[in-house]
C-alpha cells in the first residue's frame, strides 16, 4: 500500500498574526474573536502534528495514531529485553549470549558450533560486524574478530559459556536504556542489535505487562493541547452568541489524561494578549524533531495556509452573491 507523505511549510508567529489581522479586516470580524478561534485551531493542529501519528504523518488524533504510539512503545521495550519463555524471541538472544561467553572464555570449539547455529543465521537485522563474524569462512579469523568485538559485551556468563542471571525485572534494564537514548530507543538506534546486547527476564508475561503499563501514557503529549482548547474563551459571533473552535475529533486516548495546558488571556477593551502553552513540553524531543521544523512551526504554517484559503473562499462567495 502506498504511503502518503504529509509535508508542511513552517510558519512563524509573525505569519500567524499577519494572517489573523488580514482575515479580520477582510471579513469585518473582531480581531479578538478571530484570534481566539484560531488559537483553538492552532492547539488542535499542534496535537495532530505531534507524535504519535501513522506512517506518512497527519491523522494525529485518529485510532491509527494511537496504534502507532503503542507499537512504538512495544518496539522500544522489545529492543532491550526479552522473556526467557518466549521461545521464538529468546532463541537468538540466548544463542548469541552463549557465543559471547565462548569467546570471552576462550572456548573455540563452542564458538565454532554456536556460530553455525540456525538461531543466528536466520535472524534479521544483526549488527553488520556481528553478521560478518557469523559469515566469515575462516573460523580462526572469525574468532579473533569476535574477541575484538565482544570485549565490551555486558552479558554475564560462566566458563562454559552459559548465561547466568541477566536481569531481574524489565524496568531495571529498560529505563537506563531509555535515558541513554533520550527516551527514543528505536529511533536513536539503541541496543537490540546485535542480539547479544539484549537482556533476558524470567517471563515474556512480565515484558508484556510492562509494555501495557507504558502504553497507557500514549497520548499524553497531545493532551496538553486538548487542555488548551478547553480553557480558551469562546469567540463571540456577530449575532451575539459564542462559537467553539477546535473541539471535534478528540478521542478518549488523548482526553483521558490529566490537564496539562495553560491559557493566559488578557484584554482591557482596547488591546488583548493571548498565550497558550502545552505544559507537557517537548517529551524527549518528540515535538521538536518532527520533520519540517518541529510541531510549532508546522502547526502555525498549516493554520496560516488554512486561514488564507478560508478568506479567499469567503471573498469569492461574497463576490458571486454581489454579482447576482
N, C-alpha and C positions, 0 to 999 in steps of 0.2 A: 504493500500500500504506500502510495506517495505521501510524503510529509510536506505540509505547507509551512513555509518559513515566514514568521511574522517579523518584519523589520520596521522600526520606528525611527523618525527623525527626532533627535533630542531637542529639548527646548529649555529656556531659562525663565525665571520668574518675571523678568522684564518682558519677555514674549507674552507670557500669560496676562500680565497687567494690560499690555497694549491691546491684546485681543478682547479682553473684557470691556475696556473703555470704548473700542470701536463698535462692539456689539451693542452696548448700552445706548450709545449715541444713535446708531442706525435704527435700532428698534424702539427707541424712545422709552427705554426702561430705566428704572432707578439703578444707579451704579452699585449701590449697596446690595440690592437683591440679586443682581446678576452675579456679583462676586460670591455671595453665599451659595447660590445654586451651583456655580462652577467649582467651588471649593469642595462641595459634597461629591461631585462627579470626579474631581481630581483624586479624592481619597479612594473612591471606588476603583478608578483606573490604577492607582498605586497598588491596590490589593490584587487586581487582575494580573499585573505585570511582575508581582513579587513571587518568588518561588514558594511552593512548587507549582509547576504547570506542565501540561502534556508536552511531548516532543513537538518542536516547531513553535512553541510559545503561544501566548493568548489563552483563552478559556481558563483563566486562573482561578475562577470561582466555581468551576464545574466539578462533578464527581470524578472526571478523568484526572483533574489536578490533584484531588485527594489521593487517588490511586497512585499517581506518580510520586507523591510525597511519601506514602507508606512504603512503596517499593524502594525509594532512596534510602530510607531508614534500614530496611531489611538488608539491602545490598552493603551498606556501610558496616553493619554488625557482622554479617557473614564474611566480610573481607578480613576480619580479625580473628574470629573464633568459630569453632565447630564442635558439635556434640560427639562424644565417643561412640554413642549408639546410632549415629547417622551413618549407616553402612556405606551409602554411596558417597557422601561428602567427606567422611573421615579417612577412607582408604588411601587416597593420595597424600593426605596430610601425615598420617602415621608412617606411611612408607617413606616419605621424604625425610621425616624426622629420624627414622632409623638409618637412612642413608647418611645423614649428617653425623649421627653417632658413630657409624662405621668409619667415617673419615677422621673424626676428632680423636678416636682411639686407635687408629692405625689398622683397622680390620679390613685389609684389602680384599679378602675373599668375600666377606659380606657385602662390601661395596660393589664388587662385580655382579653379585647375584641381585642386589636391590636395584642397581642401575638399569637392569633389563626388565624390571617389573612392569607388567601391563598397567598397573595402577598409575604409574608415572607417564608411561608412553602415551596413554590415552587422554591425559589431562591437557586441556587447552589453556592458553594464557600464561604459561610459565615465563618467568624472567628469562631474557634471551641468553644470559650467561649460563644459567641453570640448564636451559634446554641444550646448549652446546655441550655441556658436561654429559648429559644423557645420550647425546647423539655421536659423541666422539668415538671413532673406530678403535682408537688405541686406549686400552684400559689403564695403562700406567700414566699416560699423559692426562687422561680424564681424572684420575685420582689426584694428580698434582694440581690440576685446575681446581678441583673440589676443595683441596686443603687450603688453597689461597682464598677461595670464595666463601667457605664456611667458617673462617676464623672468627667471624662476628656473630655466628649463629647463637640464638638465645635458648635453644631447646636444652632441657636437662636430660641427659642420657647416662646410662651406666656403661661399663666396659664391653657389654655385649651389644651395644647399640640399641637397647630397648628404651622406650620412652618412660620416664618417671613422671611424678606429679608435675603437671604443666600449668594448670590454672584451677583455682578453687571455685570461682564464680565468674559470671560474664562481665559485670560492671568493672571488676578489678583490672581486666585487661582491655576492655573497650574504651573506658573513659580516658586512660592515659593516651591511647592512640588518637582518640577524638581531639584531645588537647594538642597533641603533637602536630596533627594535620589540620589545625584551625577549624575543627568541627565538621570537616567535609572530607572524610577518609577516601571515598571512591574518587571524587573529583580531583583531589590532590595526590592521587596515586599512592595511597597509604599501603600498609602491609597486606599480605594476602598472596602476592606473587614474589618469589616462588612459594610453593606450598609449605615449605618447612617453617616459614615465618608465622604461620597461624598457631593460635593456642587451642588446646583441647580441653573442654569441660566434660563433666560426667555424662550429662544427658542433652539430647537435642531439644527436649522439652524446656529445659532451662533457657536455651537460646531463644526459642520461640516466645516464651513468656516475657523475656526481656525486650524483644523486638516489639511485641504488642504494647508493652508499657511505654516505650518511646514513641510509638505511633500515635498515642493519644495526644502528643504535642503537635502533630501535623496541623497546620492552620494558624498557629499562634502568631506568626509574623503578620499575617493578613488581618488578624482580629483587631490589631491596633487601629487599622483604618476603619473597620466597622464601628468601633467606638467613636471615632471622629465623626462619621456620618450621623450617628445617633445624637451626638451632642451639639451639632451645628444648629443655630437658629434657622427656622424655615423661611425662605424668601417670601415676600409679600407679592400678591398678584395685583393686576390693575383693577380687579373688581373688589379688592379689599380683603380677600382671603389669604391663605398661605398655600404653598405647594412644596411637597417633599421631593428632593432630588437624591439620586444615588442609593435608594433604599431597596431596589429589586435585585434579584439574582444571588443573594447571600444564602448559603446553605448552612445547615447545622454544624458541619465540621469546622466552620470558621466562627460562627456565632456562639458556640458553646464555651469559648474561652473567656477568662476574666477580662474586664475592660481596661485596656492599657493605651488609651488615646486621649489627647488633650486638645481643647479648643480655647483660644483666648480671643474674644471679640469685644472691641470697644468702639463706641460711637458717641458723639456729642451733638448730633443734629447737623453738623457741618462736615465733619470728617469721620472716617471709620478705619479701624485697623483690624486685621484678622491674621491669626497664627494657628496653624493646625500641625499637630505633632503625633507621630506614632512612637509611643514610649518604649516599644519593644527594641527599637534601634535597628542595627544592621544585621543582627543574627549571624555572626561569624562570616560577614562579608557577602552573605547571600543576596542582599539587595544591591549593593554597590557593584557586584561582579556581573550583573545581568548585562548581556550584550547590548550595546547601543548607548552606553554612558551611565548605566545604573538606573534603578527604578524611578527616582525623582525626575531625572531628565527625560526619560521615555514617557512617563505619565503626563508631564507638562506638555511635551511635544504633541502627544496624542490629543490632549484637551484643546490645545490651540488649533490644531487641524480640524477637530470636530466642531468647535465653536465657529470658526470661519466658514465651514461648509454649511452650518445651520443658518448663518447670516445670509449667505448667498442664496440659499434655498428660499428663505422668507422674503427677501427682497425681490426675487423672481416672481414669487406668488403674488406679492403686493403689486408688482408692475402689471401682471396679467389682469388682476382684478381691476386696476385703474383703467386699463385699455378697454375693458368691457363697458 
